[in-house]
Amino acid sequence: MPKPENTLTIAIDRRESSPIYQQICERFKAAIAAGHLKPGDRVPALRGLAMQLNTARGTVEMAYDMLVDEGYLQMRGAAGTFVSSSLPASATLASARKTRERTAPPRTKRAEAAADVGNDAKPLRPGLPALDAFPRKLWSRLVAYRARSGDLATLTYPEPSGYGPLRERIATYVGLSRGVECVPEQVFVTNGYRATLELVLRGLATPGDRAWFEEPGYLLARNFLMEAGLRLVPVPVDDEGLDVDAGIALEADARFAFVTPSHQSPLGMTLSLARRMKLLDWASRAGSWIVEDDYDSEFRYVGRPLPALKSLDRDDRVIYCGTFSKVLFPGLRLSYVVAPERAVPRFEQLTKSMNAGSPYLYQAAVADFIAQGHFARHLKRMRALYAERRALLANAIVKAFGERVSIDLPTGGMHLVAIFNARPDGPVDDMAIAARARESGLAVIALSAWYLNARTKPMLRGIVAGFANVGDAAEATRLARMLRRAYDAYDAYDA
């Protein structure tokens, strides 16, 4: 016997600034969180609810589609529409209260948007590798082997500079794959990129030093550097990457230049050879340091991975930084830095005083992962997988948005940028759209949040979205539709 329809009464307020379909969504979420609607309950039919609310059927259909996309409802054809039997984690009383209190699209401050990137596995999170494709069984065996080995090193304090065999493996790897010539003593293993920056700044910087920073640039590094007391100079990027001439005109005597030359974060271009040589020449003449963040250069889909900027460094002015967070998984908290030879004694001293050693168990497992050939095979599989998922998400977004967005497929990396085309009345507020998308459970970031100077002209508006965890075409379509609904919600309010 079919389950009877729930007698829930939905009320809307036409005086509210939020669209009617958004209000319908809010009412359903609140009812589910409060227990008035339970998993398996049948909800009113489209036509019936439209008549009850005296609104267009299309408005109710838009709300139901959104609730289906977010996992709250399930459509079962002629049987009707039901509350999902596997509700999302967001269906809680707290989230319902937050939803009821929401009115107009939040005009998020730039500082808040830059900090609100989270650290979970929500869909479309930039920089998050394909967690479903990581060889967890193999990894578990490697970790278990080390844990059972009886090595006393597993129980003592780890070496502050890093586990010796892992430093050797990293030195060999960056030499072969990135052209970075170094010895293991120059390699320092850290607890993530933030710890890498802390080591670099404590070793080579003084508060108040000026530093070039890409505009737009990696926002998490930007926030930390500003907190550390550096005075950042936003240097524009173009199709060739960092505009070195502009940097010299802005601050010729800057102490540092922080760059992402292989895959600019977030726009994705590669620093041209001419710009690389000009940047190295500037650093040599000014006695400055270049911090090269080579965060995801392993994933390149057109040609072979490019040599690192460090490979061209003849004056030892480049500090090369890499990470295992993107190529393996971020829970490792393992990154590394190749220090200039003259800075090795200082870095060694600092790692001891910082007590910054990473856990032996994971370092040893990563060293084994590399030594046994698993690392190279994993990278090869991920390049093929990411190339496929990159196309899936890009095609789905273009189909969902049409001429409203422009996407240039990145030649590498794990994220893409969907740039919103300006409307006749001016640029789109990507901050508001990103906030709407995050409320729906997506972890996208507004492109304008990556700009240090709010008055940069021209400032591109769009969405930075990760594609590594998009499982198939159907999921890509669902996520793109959710993004489009966030855009439509902003558009309806703005109109």
C-alpha positions, 0 to 999 in steps of 0.5 A: 500500500502506498504511504500516505502523503504527509499533511505538512503545511508550508507557508511562505512570506512574500515580504521576504527578500529571498525568492519563493522557491528558496523559502520552500526549500528552507521550510522543508529543511526545517521540517525535516530537521525538526522531525515533522518530516521523516525519511520515507514520508511522501511530500505534496505533489508539485501541482498540489503545493503550487495551488496551496501556495498560489504560486507557479508550478515551475517555482515549486519544481525548482525548489524540489529539484534543488532539494533532490540535488542536495539529497533531501528528497527523492523522486520516484516517478508516478509514486510521488516524491519522498523524503530521502531515506539517507538524509545528508549530514546537514539535515540537523536542527542547527542547520535548519535554524541557520537556514531559517535565519538566512534572508538575503544572499550574504554579502561576504567580506573578502577576509571572511571569504578567504578564510572560509575554505574549510578542511573537509571533503565537501564536493568541489573543494579545490586542492583535494585529491581523489580520495576514492582513488587512493590505494588505501589497502596498499597504504595500510599494509605499508603502515602496518609493516612499519608499525610491526617492525619493532623499530624503536624509532617508531616510539621516540621523538622523530628527527626534526629535519625529517626521516633520513631515507625519506629525505633521500627519496625526495632528493632523488625524486625532485632531481629526476622529475623536476630538475632540482639538483640537491643533496638530502641534507638540503631537504627538510620535511615539514608538517604542511605548507604552512610549517614550510613557510614558517621555517622559511620566514624564521630562517630568512625574514624579518618583520616588515620585509616586503614580498611580491605576491601574485595577484590573484594568488594562493589565499591561504599562504597570503593570510599566513604571510600577512599574519607573520608580519610581511608586507605583501606587494600584489604583483599582477599576473597575465598569460605569461604568469607573474609580471616581473617588470610590474613587480620591479616598478612596484617594489624593486628591493622586495626581500621575497617573491612568492610564486607558483610558476608551474601552475599559477594559483588559482588561474592556472597559467605557466610562468614563461621561460622569459619571465623565469629568467627575468625573475631569477635575474632580479633576485640575483641583483637584488639579493632577494629570495624566490619561494617556489610553491610547486604544489601540484605540478605532477598533474599536467595533461598537455605534454610532460611536467615542466622543470621547476624554476629551481632547475634554472637557478644558478645563484641559489636564490630559489627555495623550492617547496613541495607537498604530499597533500596533493599527490597522496592525501592531506591527512598526512600533513607532510610537505618538504622544502629544498633549502639553499646550501647557504641556509642549511645550517640555519634551517637545521638549527631552527628545526631543532628549536621548533621541535617540528619533526613529523611522525616517523610512521607516516614518513617511513611509509611514504619512503617505502611507497616511493621506493617500491614504485607505488608513487610513480604508478599512482601519479600515472593513474591520477593524471589519466583520471584527473584529465577525465574528471576535469573534462566532465566538470567543465562540460557540465558547468558549460552546459548548465550555465551556457554563455554566462561563464567562460572556462579555459581548461587548465593544462594541469592541476586539480581545479578549474576556474569558471569565470562569470561573464559580466552582465549588462548592469555590471560584474557578477557578485561571485562572493554572494554566489559562492556563499549560496553554493557553500550553504548548499554543501559545495566547497567552491571559493569565489575567484575575487577572494584570491585578490589581495587588493580589492581595487585591482583592475580588472578583477575577474569574477568567478568560481574556483572548483576542484574536479578531482573527486567528481566521480562520473558524468551524472555527479558532474551534472548534479554539482553543476546544477547546484552551482547554477541554482546558487547563481540563480538565487543570487540573480533572483535577489539582485533583480 
